[in-house]
Amino acid sequence: MAGQQTGDSALVGIRNFRDVGGLPAAGGARVRHGVLYRSGHLAHATEADRAFLSGLGLRTVFDFRNATDQALEGLDVELPGVRNVNLPLNDPADGAEFWALVRDGSLERLRAELTEERTVRRMIETYREMVLHRNAEHGEVLRALSGGGLPALVHCSAGKDRAGLTVAVTLLAVGVERETILADYLESNAPHRRYRVRRGRETEGGGAELHPEVARLLAPLFDARAEYILAAFDQIDATWGGTERYLSEGLGVTAAEREGLRAALLTG
């Protein structure tokens, strides 16, 4: 896979890193290697991780976490010559009580409140809400990428939901098929890429393993499931009638910006 070609197995403190390059696009083109990367947060990057990232020639790092995420996980490490853009894709107050339950709730409360059906429904709604209410942010990302912001790394906490949807939107804008985007999205389920859930006083890379039942109850939150990203696509179609109007009317991306994005991201 593309991410393996860029050394993600060598990263210690960063989860779910990969190069989006190599994916096929319309007209026989492909996404260039070495221009767009995705990952989980960079707060726990080691010195070796920093050296690896510094060698990528990044111009921009987009952090889609909110202030609560950053307080919990830490701020990104600084990389020389890189513009860091914090662009939260959800409000810290949204679901604060729910996430407190996830982090600190007793097993009894988790059993009562985190049923499979309820949790999956919540995740689907999260993706739909991002499509409906984070258009300014997604438009800003696309304009930055088309206007000289590449090479770029986009990330959230796990590199799955907020970063996953942003990568999906970017790929839609350059003509990558939805089936291909879905397959790339599901790569976040690889065991070495999955987010290490923190509960109580546990820390990333340390602390006890999750109780097996807790891990099962939390799985819908930390899985990359097809129904999540497909719900986003469905919302695009329901609201705008398809990708083209979503990009032009929803995100406000111009034809010239789309062309600049294709020129920057695609080869062949």
C-alpha positions in Angstrom: 0.0 0.0 0.0 1.0 3.6 -0.5 1.5 4.4 3.2 3.9 1.4 3.6 6.0 2.8 0.8 6.6 6.0 2.8 7.7 4.2 6.0 4.7 4.3 8.3 5.9 1.1 10.0 8.9 3.1 11.2 6.7 5.7 13.1 6.5 5.1 16.8 4.3 7.9 18.2 2.0 8.5 15.2 -0.8 6.2 14.3 -2.5 5.7 10.9 0.0 7.5 8.8 -0.1 7.0 5.1 0.5 8.5 1.7 -2.7 8.9 -0.3 -0.6 8.7 -3.5 -1.3 6.0 -6.1 -5.1 6.0 -6.0 -6.6 6.0 -9.5 -8.6 9.0 -10.7 -10.7 9.8 -13.8 -9.1 9.8 -17.2 -6.4 7.3 -16.3 -4.7 9.7 -13.9 -3.4 8.8 -10.4 -2.9 10.7 -7.2 0.8 11.7 -7.0 2.9 10.1 -4.3 4.5 12.5 -1.8 2.0 15.3 -1.9 -0.9 14.4 0.4 -0.6 12.4 3.6 -3.1 11.5 6.4 -2.5 10.4 9.9 -3.6 10.5 13.5 -2.4 13.4 15.8 1.3 14.3 16.0 1.4 15.2 19.7 3.3 12.0 20.7 5.8 12.0 17.8 9.3 10.9 18.8 12.4 12.6 17.6 12.7 9.9 15.0 9.2 10.5 13.9 9.9 14.3 13.7 12.9 13.6 11.5 10.8 11.4 9.2 8.1 14.0 8.9 10.7 16.8 8.3 12.1 14.8 5.4 8.7 14.8 3.6 9.0 18.5 2.5 5.7 19.4 4.0 4.4 22.9 3.6 1.1 22.5 5.6 -0.2 20.4 8.4 -4.0 20.6 9.0 -5.1 19.6 12.5 -8.9 19.0 12.6 -9.0 18.5 16.4 -10.8 20.8 18.7 -9.5 22.4 21.9 -10.7 19.5 24.1 -8.9 17.0 21.9 -5.7 19.0 22.1 -5.9 19.4 25.9 -6.4 15.6 26.2 -3.8 14.5 23.7 -1.4 17.5 23.5 -0.4 19.9 20.8 1.3 18.7 17.6 5.1 18.7 17.5 6.5 21.6 15.6 8.2 20.9 12.2 10.6 23.4 10.7 9.2 25.5 7.8 5.7 24.0 8.1 2.5 26.1 8.4 0.3 24.6 11.1 -3.5 25.1 10.5 -5.9 24.2 13.3 -9.3 23.9 11.7 -11.7 22.1 14.2 -14.3 20.0 12.4 -16.4 19.6 15.5 -17.3 21.8 18.5 -15.6 20.9 21.9 -19.1 21.1 23.5 -20.6 18.6 21.0 -21.1 15.3 22.8 -18.9 16.4 25.8 -21.0 14.2 28.2 -20.9 11.3 25.8 -17.1 11.4 25.4 -16.7 11.7 29.2 -18.6 8.4 29.4 -16.3 6.9 26.8 -13.2 8.0 28.6 -14.3 7.5 32.2 -17.6 5.7 32.5 -18.1 2.5 34.4 -18.5 -0.8 32.6 -22.2 -0.8 33.8 -22.9 2.6 32.3 -21.1 1.6 29.1 -23.2 -1.5 28.8 -26.4 0.5 29.3 -25.7 3.4 27.0 -23.3 2.2 24.3 -25.5 -0.3 22.5 -24.3 -1.2 19.0 -27.3 0.3 17.3 -27.2 3.6 19.2 -23.4 4.0 18.7 -23.5 3.3 15.0 -26.4 5.7 14.6 -24.3 8.4 16.4 -21.4 7.9 14.1 -23.5 8.1 11.0 -25.0 11.3 12.3 -21.6 12.7 12.9 -20.6 12.2 9.3 -23.8 13.7 8.0 -23.3 16.7 10.3 -19.8 17.3 9.0 -21.1 17.3 5.4 -23.9 19.7 6.3 -22.1 22.1 8.7 -18.4 22.1 7.9 -18.5 23.4 4.4 -16.5 26.5 5.1 -13.7 24.4 6.6 -13.6 21.9 3.8 -13.6 24.7 1.2 -10.7 26.3 3.0 -8.7 23.1 2.9 -9.3 22.6 -0.9 -8.4 26.2 -1.7 -5.2 25.9 0.4 -4.2 22.6 -1.3 -4.8 24.1 -4.8 -3.0 27.3 -3.9 0.4 26.1 -3.0 -0.2 24.3 0.3 1.1 21.0 -0.9 2.8 18.8 0.2 0.4 18.6 3.1 -0.5 16.3 6.0 -4.1 16.2 7.3 -5.0 14.7 10.6 -7.4 14.6 13.5 -7.0 12.3 16.6 -7.2 8.9 15.0 -6.9 10.0 11.4 -10.2 8.2 10.7 -13.3 10.4 10.9 -12.5 14.1 10.5 -9.3 13.5 8.5 -11.0 10.6 6.7 -13.9 12.7 5.5 -11.6 15.6 4.4 -9.4 13.2 2.4 -12.6 11.8 0.8 -13.8 15.3 -0.1 -10.4 16.1 -1.6 -10.4 12.9 -3.6 -13.9 13.6 -4.9 -12.8 17.0 -6.1 -10.1 15.5 -8.3 -12.2 12.7 -9.8 -11.5 9.7 -7.6 -14.4 7.2 -7.6 -16.3 6.7 -4.4 -15.6 3.0 -4.3 -11.8 3.8 -4.3 -12.3 6.4 -1.6 -14.2 3.8 0.5 -11.4 1.3 0.1 -8.8 3.8 1.2 -11.0 4.9 4.2 -11.2 1.3 5.4 -7.4 1.0 5.5 -7.7 2.7 8.9 -8.8 -0.6 10.3 -5.4 -2.2 10.0 -4.3 -3.2 13.6 -1.1 -1.1 13.5 -3.0 2.0 12.5 -5.8 1.9 15.0 -6.2 4.7 17.7 -5.1 3.6 21.2 -8.1 4.5 23.3 -7.4 6.4 26.5 -9.5 5.7 29.6 -9.0 7.1 33.0 -5.3 7.7 33.6 -4.1 5.6 30.7 -1.8 7.3 28.2 -0.9 6.6 24.6 1.7 3.9 24.4 1.2 3.0 28.0 -1.4 1.9 30.6 -3.3 -1.3 30.8 -5.1 -2.9 27.9 -8.8 -2.2 27.7 -11.1 -4.7 29.3 -12.3 -7.0 26.4 -15.9 -6.0 26.9 -15.1 -2.3 27.0 -13.2 -2.8 23.7 -16.2 -4.5 22.2 -18.6 -1.7 23.3 -16.3 1.0 22.0 -15.6 -0.7 18.7 -18.2 1.2 16.7 -16.6 4.5 17.7 -13.1 3.5 16.7 -13.8 1.3 13.6 -13.7 2.7 10.1 -17.1 1.3 8.9 -18.4 1.6 5.3 -21.8 2.9 6.5 -20.1 5.9 8.0 -18.4 7.3 4.9 -21.4 6.1 2.7 -23.7 8.2 5.0 -21.6 11.3 4.1 -21.9 10.5 0.4 -25.6 10.0 0.8 -25.9 13.4 2.5 -24.0 15.0 -0.3 -26.5 13.5 -2.8 -29.5 14.3 -0.7 -28.6 18.0 -0.2 -26.9 18.9 -3.4 -27.8 16.2 -5.9 -24.3 15.0 -6.3 -20.6 15.9 -6.0 -20.4 18.7 -8.6 -23.0 20.9 -6.9 -21.6 20.0 -3.5 -18.2 21.3 -4.4 -19.3 24.4 -6.3 -22.3 25.5 -4.2 -21.7 23.8 -0.9 -18.0 24.4 -0.6 -17.7 27.4 -2.9 -14.8 25.9 -4.8 -14.4 27.5 -8.3 -13.6 25.7 -11.5 -10.1 27.3 -11.5 -9.5 26.0 -8.0 -10.6 22.6 -9.0 -8.2 22.7 -11.9 -5.4 23.8 -9.7 -6.1 21.0 -7.3 -6.1 18.4 -10.1 -2.8 19.8 -11.5 -1.2 19.7 -8.0 -2.5 16.3 -6.9 -2.7 14.2 -10.1 -0.2 12.7 -12.5 -0.7 10.9 -15.8 
